[in-house]
């Protein structure tokens, strides 16, 4: 029986296999980087706290915490789950796929346990919404300067 190694595959004449393997490696690398992307929590200066623990953030974003300590209602702003940032948020914070996250929120809303997040297609729209709504909190990839919005430190760090 003849042994075939990875090196012998690349020294052969089949260019299709070589390029297919390289493309597959590239796709796996890109998929891995999406999971490692950093996220930033932003909040309206009137309502959302300046600092939180990761567990507190998750409780808020899961709809378990309805009001901030100052009494303002929590308003969650997220990117749509079919956007790259929405997919990263779904997997990194919620440990769910985009479809699972949508079903999760539908379930909470129909049970009357929470109000659904407001979903956006652009980061600038999300940031403007957070700026205009006291108590709003959102998740983005990198903060931009917007009045009435601040980065919320999570476990003492600006990103997580």
C-alpha positions in Angstrom: 0.0 0.0 0.0 1.4 3.4 -1.0 1.3 6.1 1.7 0.1 9.5 0.8 1.1 12.5 2.8 -0.1 16.1 2.7 3.2 17.1 1.1 2.8 14.6 -1.7 -0.7 16.0 -2.5 0.8 19.4 -3.0 3.6 18.2 -5.2 1.2 16.4 -7.5 -0.1 17.9 -10.7 -3.7 18.4 -9.6 -4.0 22.2 -9.2 -7.7 22.0 -8.3 -7.0 20.1 -5.1 -4.2 22.5 -4.2 -6.4 25.6 -4.6 -9.3 24.0 -2.9 -7.2 23.2 0.1 -5.8 26.7 0.3 -9.3 28.2 0.0 -10.6 25.9 2.8 -7.7 26.9 5.0 -8.5 30.6 4.4 -12.2 30.1 5.2 -11.4 28.3 8.4 -9.1 31.1 9.4 -11.7 33.8 8.7 -14.4 31.9 10.6 -12.0 31.6 13.6 -11.3 35.4 13.5 -15.0 36.2 13.6 -15.3 34.4 16.9 -12.3 36.3 18.3 -13.6 39.7 17.4 -13.8 42.2 20.3 -17.1 43.8 21.2 -17.8 47.0 23.0 -20.9 47.8 25.1 -22.2 51.3 24.8 -24.9 53.0 26.9 -26.9 56.2 27.0 -25.3 58.5 29.6 -28.7 58.8 31.2 -29.5 55.4 32.5 -27.0 52.8 31.6 -24.1 52.4 34.2 -20.5 53.4 33.3 -19.2 50.0 34.5 -20.6 46.5 34.7 -19.5 42.9 35.3 -19.7 40.5 32.4 -22.4 38.5 34.3 -24.5 41.7 34.8 -24.2 42.5 31.1 -25.3 39.1 30.1 -28.3 39.3 32.5 -29.3 42.6 30.9 -28.8 41.4 27.4 -30.8 38.2 28.1 -33.8 40.3 29.2 -33.5 39.1 32.8 -32.9 42.7 34.1 -35.7 45.0 33.1 -34.6 48.2 34.9 -31.3 49.9 35.8 -30.5 50.6 39.4 -31.6 54.2 38.9 -35.1 53.0 37.8 -34.8 53.7 34.1 -36.1 50.9 31.8 -33.5 48.9 30.0 -33.7 49.2 26.2 -31.5 46.8 24.3 -30.1 47.7 20.8 -28.4 45.0 18.7 -27.2 44.5 15.2 -29.5 42.3 13.1 -28.5 38.7 13.4 -27.7 38.3 9.7 -25.0 41.0 9.8 -21.4 40.0 10.6 -21.5 41.9 13.9 -24.8 40.5 14.8 -23.5 36.9 14.2 -20.5 37.7 16.4 -22.7 39.1 19.2 -25.1 36.1 19.0 -22.2 33.6 19.4 -20.0 35.5 21.8 -22.6 36.9 24.2 -25.6 34.7 23.8 -23.7 31.5 22.8 -26.4 31.0 20.1 -26.8 31.2 16.4 -28.6 34.1 14.9 -31.8 32.0 14.4 -31.6 30.7 17.9 -31.3 34.2 19.2 -34.3 35.4 17.2 -36.4 32.4 18.6 -35.2 33.2 22.1 -36.5 36.7 21.9 -39.7 35.7 20.3 -40.3 33.3 23.1 -39.6 36.0 25.8 -41.9 38.5 24.1 -44.8 36.1 23.6 -44.5 35.0 27.2 -44.7 38.7 28.3 -41.4 38.4 30.1 -39.4 41.1 28.3 -39.5 43.6 25.4 -37.5 42.6 22.4 -34.3 44.4 21.5 -34.4 46.9 18.7 -32.3 45.5 15.8 -30.3 47.6 13.3 -28.5 47.1 10.0 -25.8 49.8 10.7 -23.6 50.6 13.6 -24.3 54.4 13.2 -28.1 53.8 13.4 -27.6 51.7 16.6 -25.4 54.4 18.2 -27.8 57.1 17.3 -30.7 55.1 18.9 -28.7 54.6 22.1 -27.9 58.3 22.2 -31.6 59.2 21.9 -33.0 56.7 24.3 -32.3 57.0 28.1 -31.5 53.6 29.5 -30.5 52.2 26.1 -27.5 49.8 25.9 -26.0 48.4 22.7 -23.2 46.2 21.4 -20.9 47.3 18.7 -17.4 46.4 17.5 -15.7 49.7 18.1 -17.1 52.9 19.6 -17.4 56.1 17.6 -17.8 59.6 19.1 -21.5 60.3 19.6 -23.0 62.7 22.1 -24.9 61.1 25.0 -23.2 57.7 24.4 -20.4 56.3 26.5 -18.5 53.0 26.4 -19.5 50.8 29.3 -16.5 49.2 30.9 -17.0 45.4 31.3 -14.9 43.9 34.1 -12.7 47.0 34.0 -12.0 46.8 30.2 -13.4 48.9 27.4 -13.8 45.8 25.1 -14.5 42.1 25.7 
